[in-house]
Amino acid sequence: QLDNNLHHSVRQVHYDGTDLEIVDTIQAADTACTVRWAMCSEAAAAIFGDRILLLSYGKQRILSATVSGPAGGLTPHIWPTTFDPSIPDVDGMQYLHPTDVSNYGTSLVGYTFTLQPHQKVVLRVVLSTGT
């Protein structure tokens, strides 16, 4: 997500017939910021270490990420897509606003990390078969 805390963000997408790689070059503006990379999925999701396992219709995919440089705290997450005010925001980030429409049967899966002022990194997220 791009807001006033980012100077710029550029995305490249590569697909080799099996694996999908998304490469984001991100630079913070004048203040430190938390970056959230997320995708919506109907698959059942579980976090295993620094990876996210997605299972759907007997098929398995692995979501993994790496970030260049000294970005702080690349952390996997699974966020709900239904609004429930009793569920606290993850890392202080609002996952769903009360006016958003709930998306039952899905979840947001992805990663958060922190950038220092003016820091530039390359985030690589890969969705693979895990083989």
Salt bridges, closest charged atoms under 4 A:
GLU21 OE2 - ARG124 NH1 3.65
ASP24 OD1 - ARG11 NE 2.70
ASP30 OD1 - HIS118 NE2 3.26
ASP91 OD2 - HIS77 NE2 3.07
